[in-house]
Amino acid sequence: MTEHIRSVSKARLWKKIGKLSEEAMRKVEEAVMVSLGVLSSKDNVFQKGGEGRGPK
C-alpha cells in the first residue's frame, strides 16, 4: 500500500480537497506503521469500536 513515504511542506498544499473518515484514517495509520516496520501486517492495531491495543 505504501511504497514510498514522503513529507510535504504545508506551504505546498494549496487547498483542501477532502476529508478522511476516522475509519479510513485508522487504516492509513496502520499501513504507515506496517511500512515503517513498527508492527507486522498480521497485527490488528485498531480494533473496531474502541481503543486499539497499539504496537507491541
LUMBAVO-501761 format. One record per atom (N, C-alpha, C, CB): x, y, z; residue in one letter. Coordinates in pm, whole numbers, plus 50000, padded with zeros to 5 digits. Glycine has a CB too. Example, Ala and Ser with C-alpha at 12.3 -4.5 7.8 and 13.67 -1.06 7.14 Angstrom:
2
513194943150780A512304955050780A513204967050780A511314955350905A512854977550708S513674989450714S512905000350787S514084994050572S
This chain:
56
500824988150000M500005000050000M500875012650000M499075000050120M501885012850082T502725024850089T504115021650038T502795030350235T504345023749912E505655021049852E506695031049901E505565021449700E506325043649904H507245054149946H506505063950037H507865061549822H507175067950143I506585077850232I507375090650217I506565072950381I506685101750195R507335114650178R506635124950265R507325119050030R507395134550309S506785145750381S506675157450284S507615149650509S505655165450305V505405176950218V505145189050306V504195174250122V505765200050272S505555212450346S504105216950332S506515223350295S503545222050441K502175227250435K502055238650335K501725231850573K503145245750312A503135256950216A502855252150074A504465264450222A503175239450045R502945234049911R501505229149891R503905222649884R500755228449998L499355224049989L498475236249970L498925215950116L497815237049856W497065248949820W495655249049878W496995250249672W494945238249861K493575238149910K493195224149958K492595242849800K492235223850044K491735211250098K490775205249996K491025213450236K490975192449961I490105186249861I489195175649920I490945180149750I489375172550047G488515162450107G488905159850251G488565149650028G488195150450310K488435147150449K488255132050465K487475155050544K489155125750542L489045111450566L488175108850688L490445105250585L487425098150681S486655093850797S487625088450903S485585083050758S487155087151025E488015081551131E488475067451095E487275081351266E487595059451038E487935045750999E489015045650891E486685038250949E488865054250790A489875055050683A491215059750740A489405064550570A491195069350832M492435074250893M493115063450974M492155086350981M492335055151044R492915043951118R493635034351024R491815036351196R493025031850908K493655022850810K494945028750756K492685019950695K494955041850732V496175048650685V497265047650792V495885063550651V496915050550917E497885049851026E498485035851039E497235054051158E497635025751030E498115011951041E499035008550924E496925002151046E498675012650803A499515009950686A500885016650699A498815014750559A500915028750752V502185035850772V503035028250874V501935050450819V502425023750984M503185016451085M503745003351029M502295013551206M502974996450947V503454984150884V504614987450790V502304977050806V504464998050710S505505002050617S506805005650688S505035013850533S506705011950804L507885015950880L508455004450964L507555027650970L507764993250967G508234981751043G507934982551192G509694980151024G507024991451231V506654992851371V505824980851415V505885006051393V505054975151324L504284963151353L504134955051226L502894966751411L503784942451242S503634933751126S502244935351066S503894918951165S502104931150943S500814932450875S499754923450937S500954929150728S500154913751020K499204904751086K498594910951211K499894891651122K499264921151267D498754927651388D497524935851355D499824936551453D496554935551445N495354943751431N495444954751535N494024935251447N495994966051497V496254976851592V494994983751635V497214986751533V494134986851541F492944994551570F491734985351566F492775006351471F491214982351683Q490054973751690Q488794982051672Q490014966051824Q487874976951594K486634984151567K485834986051695K485794976651463K485374998451714G484515001251826G485215005151955G483684989751852G486485008551948G487165012652071G488625015252050G486995002252177G489335016752158E490765019452151E491495007052105E491295024252288E492505008952023G493344997851981G494334994452089G494075001151850G494964983052072R495934978952173R497304984852145R496034963852179R497494990752030G498774997351997G499844987551961G499235005752113G500974992251913P502084983651875P502694976751997P503154991751802P503234965051973K503874957452082K505234963152114K503994942652047K
